């Protein structure tokens, strides 16, 4: 097992139509407005930028982000990640009743030196940290969608 590789899968159920949710998720530069753990997003151009994340652990992750897939018809957004995390993340939205089922999938390798050194003893904390970040994102997005 490579202790520096992670695969995350998270499902959010939101009481808003898929196209509305997609429109919010495709505007990554606005994530810090509704997702507390996304501290900063700086667009470089229409397809790339940088982001800074920090959840419960006192450590910022800095990543470069580049669009790999932006498909409003299929309601799929996928990005490549570099920097402290290297890999991919993907949002897939599907209708569910009058709302939306949001599937978030992420496959990454930790590249940050300190996190690699702490890979074995820190793994449970890193996974819990990610879960808290995703919970904060779901709550923030649900609240944001109520105001849209």
PyMOL commands that set and color helices and strands:
alter all, ss='L'
color gray80, all
select helices_A, chain A and resi 18-25+28-34+113-117+119-147
alter helices_A, ss='H'
color red, helices_A
select strands_A, chain A and resi 5-14+38-45+48-53+61-71+76-83+85-96+99-110
alter strands_A, ss='S'
color yellow, strands_A
deselect
rebuild
show_as cartoon
